[in-house]
Amino acid sequence: MAFDPEELVTLTDHGTMKLRSAVSRAMTMPPKERRRATIVRKGDPAILSFELIKSLAAQWHEQLVPIE
């Protein structure tokens, strides 16, 4: 399943922002708050749980790391 990092979403208790920013912000939250983090979007799935957020963060991080 592919997600558009530029898609506008809502990070619960943090407002509307691009998906990439929401994922990044969720990953920098304190541990207790991080486990409750959810992203709401218009597409399917409409709610991204922290496990999916963590997976997206790992995928996007790999794409940003330069290949030597």
Secondary structure, DSSP 8 states (H G I E B T S, - for coil): ----TT-EEEETTTEEEEHHHHHHHHHTS-HHHHHT--EE-SSSSSEE-HHHHHHHHHHHHHHHS---
